[in-house]
Amino acid sequence: KMKQYRDFNLKQILDMDVPNEDRISVDTQTKLISRMTSLWNFLIDEYPDYVTQNVFKKKSVTITSRKAKDKRDNFTDEDIQSIFHHKNFLPACFEANANQKIKFPYYWIPILACMMGARLEELCQMRVKDIIEVDGIWVYRIREIGKYNEEETRVKNPYSERDIPLHSELVDTLGFVNYVKHIKKLGKERTFWELPKRGNVYHKNVGKFFNQKYLVKIGLKKKGKSFHSFRHSVETHLTNANVNGRYIDFLQGHSQKGIGGSVYMKGIKPEVLLKDCVEKLVWDVDWNKLKVSWK
């Protein structure tokens, strides 16, 4: 899926010293082999004249050495309420950073994460022109733009290119669309223009603030909990709300589970995803108390 390896065949790839950060994780390898095993079982059942054995069955699958207790954990509903309690969140974003340039990114990005389930870098790289209206629904349009190594925006994989509808609390209560319009009037191309690009990413300042300072301050910096926990929390919350699993995958930019998933779900309408998925994210947070003025 990475552009710099697409023109090589399998043998050439195997002969390369591919760095660990470019390799898929052991967990992902396990999932892929499991899916291929299921596919071959189907082929054996349906086309026994052509397929006589499951070439993936009993192939070695490396078991991750990472213990369950060391994996990233969800934020509970109580954690979310503590994170976004106005007496905790607002002072940390604004008063503690009174003399700092970066304030509003620290405020908006965690809120967006719990309303979208998007990845941290996906949020930090947002441009003002990526917030658009589609059939009367405000969405964040995530696309990879630019030549290789010169991208304005990047995505993790092909499934990550998607339109995420903006939750009504973001639009109506907190006024995020109006904030983006305000930033556009200032002549800025990036919504969170205050974030410097470090290496090829914009998220490092936000990650440091949220993980190393804010979670510690409110007593939630436990093993396995970090900004990425928002993604797990969103997935768990929507699953418990009986939301269609393919809607959840589409929202979060995951590959579609099941044969044909990416084909059937690619054209999902924003109003459907908003009504049947995004609006199911109800965190019992008083968002009115988090309203701020940016003018």
ChimeraX attribute file (.defattr): number of C-alpha atoms within 10 A of each C-alpha:
attribute: neighborCount
match mode: 1-to-1
recipient: residues
	/A:1	10
	/A:2	11
	/A:3	8
	/A:4	9
	/A:5	13
	/A:6	10
	/A:7	9
	/A:8	10
	/A:9	9
	/A:10	10
	/A:11	8
	/A:12	10
	/A:13	13
	/A:14	10
	/A:15	8
	/A:16	8
	/A:17	7
	/A:18	11
	/A:19	7
	/A:20	8
	/A:21	7
	/A:22	10
	/A:23	11
	/A:24	10
	/A:25	12
	/A:26	14
	/A:27	12
	/A:28	11
	/A:29	15
	/A:30	15
	/A:31	13
	/A:32	12
	/A:33	17
	/A:34	15
	/A:35	16
	/A:36	15
	/A:37	18
	/A:38	15
	/A:39	15
	/A:40	19
	/A:41	19
	/A:42	14
	/A:43	17
	/A:44	15
	/A:45	11
	/A:46	11
	/A:47	12
	/A:48	11
	/A:49	9
	/A:50	9
	/A:51	15
	/A:52	13
	/A:53	12
	/A:54	17
	/A:55	12
	/A:56	16
	/A:57	14
	/A:58	9
	/A:59	11
	/A:60	9
	/A:61	13
	/A:62	10
	/A:63	10
	/A:64	11
	/A:65	7
	/A:66	8
	/A:67	7
	/A:68	10
	/A:69	9
	/A:70	10
	/A:71	11
	/A:72	16
	/A:73	19
	/A:74	22
	/A:75	24
	/A:76	15
	/A:77	15
	/A:78	11
	/A:79	15
	/A:80	18
	/A:81	16
	/A:82	18
	/A:83	22
	/A:84	20
	/A:85	16
	/A:86	18
	/A:87	12
	/A:88	15
	/A:89	18
	/A:90	19
	/A:91	12
	/A:92	21
	/A:93	21
	/A:94	16
	/A:95	12
	/A:96	11
	/A:97	13
	/A:98	12
	/A:99	9
	/A:100	10
	/A:101	10
	/A:102	19
	/A:103	21
	/A:104	17
	/A:105	21
	/A:106	23
	/A:107	19
	/A:108	18
	/A:109	22
	/A:110	21
	/A:111	20
	/A:112	19
	/A:113	21
	/A:114	21
	/A:115	25
	/A:116	25
	/A:117	26
	/A:118	22
	/A:119	20
	/A:120	21
	/A:121	19
	/A:122	20
	/A:123	23
	/A:124	26
	/A:125	22
	/A:126	21
	/A:127	22
	/A:128	22
	/A:129	14
	/A:130	18
	/A:131	22
	/A:132	17
	/A:133	15
	/A:134	15
	/A:135	10
	/A:136	9
	/A:137	16
	/A:138	21
	/A:139	22
	/A:140	21
	/A:141	18
	/A:142	23
	/A:143	17
	/A:144	16
	/A:145	12
	/A:146	11
	/A:147	8
	/A:148	12
	/A:149	10
	/A:150	10
	/A:151	12
	/A:152	16
	/A:153	18
	/A:154	21
	/A:155	18
	/A:156	15
	/A:157	13
	/A:158	14
	/A:159	17
	/A:160	22
	/A:161	19
	/A:162	20
	/A:163	23
	/A:164	25
	/A:165	28
	/A:166	25
	/A:167	24
	/A:168	17
	/A:169	15
	/A:170	16
	/A:171	14
	/A:172	12
	/A:173	15
	/A:174	20
	/A:175	15
	/A:176	19
	/A:177	19
	/A:178	13
	/A:179	19
	/A:180	20
	/A:181	15
	/A:182	16
	/A:183	20
	/A:184	16
	/A:185	10
	/A:186	9
	/A:187	10
	/A:188	15
	/A:189	15
	/A:190	19
	/A:191	24
	/A:192	24
	/A:193	19
	/A:194	15
	/A:195	21
	/A:196	14
	/A:197	14
	/A:198	10
	/A:199	7
	/A:200	12
	/A:201	15
	/A:202	22
	/A:203	21
	/A:204	16
	/A:205	16
	/A:206	22
	/A:207	19
	/A:208	12
	/A:209	16
	/A:210	21
	/A:211	17
	/A:212	13
	/A:213	13
	/A:214	20
	/A:215	19
	/A:216	13
	/A:217	13
	/A:218	14
	/A:219	11
	/A:220	16
	/A:221	16
	/A:222	11
	/A:223	11
	/A:224	15
	/A:225	18
	/A:226	19
	/A:227	23
	/A:228	20
	/A:229	19
	/A:230	27
	/A:231	22
	/A:232	17
	/A:233	20
	/A:234	26
	/A:235	22
	/A:236	16
	/A:237	19
	/A:238	21
	/A:239	15
	/A:240	10
	/A:241	13
	/A:242	12
	/A:243	16
	/A:244	13
	/A:245	15
	/A:246	18
	/A:247	20
	/A:248	22
	/A:249	19
	/A:250	23
	/A:251	24
	/A:252	22
	/A:253	23
	/A:254	17
	/A:255	15
	/A:256	20
	/A:257	12
	/A:258	11
	/A:259	10
	/A:260	9
	/A:261	14
	/A:262	17
	/A:263	9
	/A:264	11
	/A:265	14
	/A:266	13
	/A:267	9
	/A:268	13
	/A:269	14
	/A:270	21
	/A:271	17
	/A:272	12
	/A:273	19
	/A:274	21
	/A:275	12
	/A:276	16
	/A:277	23
	/A:278	26
	/A:279	17
	/A:280	19
	/A:281	17
	/A:282	15
	/A:283	17
	/A:284	10
	/A:285	17
	/A:286	13
	/A:287	16
	/A:288	11
	/A:289	14
	/A:290	17
	/A:291	13
	/A:292	12
	/A:293	7
	/A:294	9
	/A:295	6
